[in-house]
Amino acid sequence: MNKEQIAELLQNNHTQFIQQLQQLPDTDFCYASDGKWTAAQQLSHIAKSVTPVNMAMGLPKFIIKWKFGIANRSSRSYKELVEKYHVKLQEGGKASGRFIPAPVESAQKQKLLIQLTGLVTKLCHITLVHSEEALDKYILPHPLLGKLTLREMLYFTGYHVEHHRHLVTKGLESRRV
């Protein structure tokens, strides 16, 4: 995928997630099944995940290189990155530390949706500013996947929200059974 396609992926997948949550009544937004996260916590988690990507992507390249280094391999494809993520999840990988959402009240819904919309808009803009070469040259650390090129981190961010959109759907389906 080129950077325009990545920006489109980011925008489309996050928009679908945001629209899904906007349509939920408060009872569904705050419902949790079997110790799983609520849709509200899924939203908080996604915002917590996009925030550092945004920040890192906005850093000057010399700082990214100094702090995290440069790639010693080619970027994985979107499909390869998603497969790696699934393997890590099957091995028991899960969110940790600052990425674990606290309980979220329904009163926070609009604020979080607006926050995520702004974060994604900014991330799409930053993505388009980078050169294709830079996306494959510079790396960032991922808490579960290790060192990822900027391109791979953007792939992950685009897929990650889709993964959580499906978790919301699955959690709410269990409620209706």
C-alpha positions as CSV (number, residue, x, y, z in Angstrom):
1,M,0.0,0.0,0.0
2,N,1.2,3.5,-0.7
3,K,0.8,6.3,1.8
4,E,-2.5,7.5,0.2
5,Q,-4.0,4.0,0.5
6,I,-2.8,3.8,4.1
7,A,-4.4,7.2,4.9
8,E,-7.6,5.9,3.3
9,L,-7.4,2.7,5.3
10,L,-6.9,4.6,8.5
11,Q,-9.8,7.0,7.8
12,N,-12.2,4.3,6.6
13,N,-11.6,1.8,9.4
14,H,-11.7,4.4,12.2
15,T,-14.8,6.0,10.7
16,Q,-16.6,2.7,10.7
17,F,-15.7,2.1,14.3
18,I,-16.8,5.6,15.3
19,Q,-20.1,5.3,13.5
20,Q,-20.7,1.9,15.1
21,L,-20.2,3.4,18.6
22,Q,-22.2,6.5,17.9
23,Q,-25.2,4.4,17.1
24,L,-25.0,2.4,20.3
25,P,-27.5,3.2,23.1
26,D,-25.8,3.9,26.4
27,T,-26.7,0.5,27.8
28,D,-24.8,-1.2,24.9
29,F,-22.0,1.3,25.1
30,C,-21.3,0.3,28.7
31,Y,-22.1,-3.4,28.5
32,A,-19.4,-5.9,29.2
33,S,-19.7,-9.7,28.7
34,D,-17.7,-12.2,30.7
35,G,-15.1,-9.8,32.0
36,K,-14.5,-8.4,28.5
37,W,-14.1,-4.7,27.8
38,T,-17.1,-2.6,27.2
39,A,-17.5,-0.8,23.9
40,A,-16.7,2.4,25.8
41,Q,-13.4,0.8,27.0
42,Q,-12.7,-0.4,23.4
43,L,-13.0,3.3,22.3
44,S,-10.7,4.5,25.1
45,H,-8.2,1.8,24.2
46,I,-8.2,2.8,20.5
47,A,-7.7,6.5,21.4
48,K,-4.9,5.5,23.8
49,S,-3.3,3.5,21.0
50,V,-3.5,6.1,18.2
51,T,-2.2,8.9,20.5
52,P,1.5,7.7,20.7
53,V,1.5,6.8,17.0
54,N,0.4,10.3,16.2
55,M,3.1,11.8,18.4
56,A,5.9,9.6,17.1
57,M,4.9,10.1,13.5
58,G,5.1,13.9,14.1
59,L,8.6,13.8,15.4
60,P,11.5,15.0,13.3
61,K,13.1,12.1,11.5
62,F,16.5,12.6,13.2
63,I,14.8,12.2,16.6
64,I,13.0,9.0,15.4
65,K,16.4,7.7,14.1
66,W,18.2,8.7,17.3
67,K,15.6,7.3,19.7
68,F,14.5,4.1,17.8
69,G,16.9,3.5,14.9
70,I,16.3,2.6,11.3
71,A,15.1,-0.6,9.7
72,N,17.5,-3.4,8.8
73,R,14.8,-5.1,6.7
74,S,12.0,-4.4,4.3
75,S,8.6,-3.5,5.6
76,R,6.2,-6.4,5.8
77,S,3.0,-6.3,3.7
78,Y,-0.3,-5.4,5.4
79,K,-1.3,-9.1,5.3
80,E,2.0,-10.2,6.9
81,L,1.7,-7.6,9.6
82,V,-1.9,-8.7,10.4
83,E,-0.8,-12.4,10.5
84,K,2.0,-11.5,12.9
85,Y,-0.5,-9.7,15.1
86,H,-2.8,-12.7,15.1
87,V,0.0,-15.1,16.0
88,K,0.9,-12.8,19.0
89,L,-2.7,-12.8,20.1
90,Q,-2.9,-16.6,19.9
91,E,0.2,-16.8,22.0
92,G,-1.6,-14.8,24.7
93,G,-0.6,-11.3,23.8
94,K,-2.8,-8.6,25.1
95,A,-2.8,-4.9,25.9
96,S,-0.7,-3.8,28.8
97,G,0.3,-0.8,30.9
98,R,-1.0,2.5,29.7
99,F,-3.0,0.9,26.9
100,I,-5.4,-0.8,29.3
101,P,-8.5,1.4,29.6
102,A,-10.0,2.4,32.8
103,P,-13.8,2.2,33.2
104,V,-15.6,4.6,30.9
105,E,-18.9,6.3,31.6
106,S,-21.5,6.9,28.9
107,A,-21.2,10.6,29.6
108,Q,-17.6,10.4,28.1
109,K,-18.8,9.0,24.8
110,Q,-19.0,12.1,22.7
111,K,-15.8,13.5,24.1
112,L,-13.9,10.3,23.3
113,L,-15.5,10.0,19.8
114,I,-14.5,13.6,19.0
115,Q,-11.0,13.0,20.4
116,L,-10.5,9.9,18.2
117,T,-11.9,11.7,15.1
118,G,-9.3,14.4,15.6
119,L,-6.5,12.0,16.3
120,V,-7.3,10.1,13.1
121,T,-7.6,13.2,11.0
122,K,-4.1,14.3,12.2
123,L,-2.6,10.9,11.7
124,C,-3.9,10.7,8.1
125,H,-2.4,14.2,7.4
126,I,1.0,13.2,9.0
127,T,1.0,10.0,7.0
128,L,0.7,11.9,3.7
129,V,3.5,14.3,4.7
130,H,6.0,11.4,5.0
131,S,7.8,10.1,2.0
132,E,7.3,6.5,0.9
133,E,11.0,6.0,1.7
134,A,10.7,7.4,5.2
135,L,7.8,5.0,5.9
136,D,10.1,2.1,5.2
137,K,13.3,3.5,6.8
138,Y,12.4,4.6,10.3
139,I,11.2,2.3,13.1
140,L,9.0,2.6,16.1
141,P,8.6,0.2,19.0
142,H,5.3,-1.7,19.4
143,P,4.6,-3.2,22.9
144,L,3.5,-6.6,21.4
145,L,5.0,-6.7,17.9
146,G,8.5,-5.3,18.6
147,K,10.2,-2.9,16.2
148,L,8.0,-1.9,13.3
149,T,8.7,0.4,10.4
150,L,6.5,3.5,10.2
151,R,4.5,1.8,7.4
152,E,4.0,-1.3,9.5
153,M,2.9,0.8,12.5
154,L,0.3,2.5,10.2
155,Y,-0.8,-0.9,8.9
156,F,-1.2,-2.0,12.5
157,T,-3.2,1.1,13.5
158,G,-5.5,0.6,10.5
159,Y,-6.1,-3.0,11.3
160,H,-6.2,-2.6,15.1
161,V,-9.3,-0.5,15.1
162,E,-11.0,-3.1,12.8
163,H,-10.1,-5.8,15.2
164,H,-11.7,-3.9,18.1
165,R,-14.8,-3.1,16.0
166,H,-15.3,-6.8,15.6
167,L,-14.8,-7.3,19.3
168,V,-17.5,-4.8,20.0
169,T,-19.9,-6.6,17.6
170,K,-19.0,-10.0,19.1
171,G,-19.5,-8.7,22.7
172,L,-22.9,-7.3,21.9
173,E,-24.0,-10.4,20.0
174,S,-23.3,-12.4,23.2
175,R,-25.7,-10.1,25.0
176,R,-28.5,-10.8,22.5
177,V,-28.2,-14.6,22.7
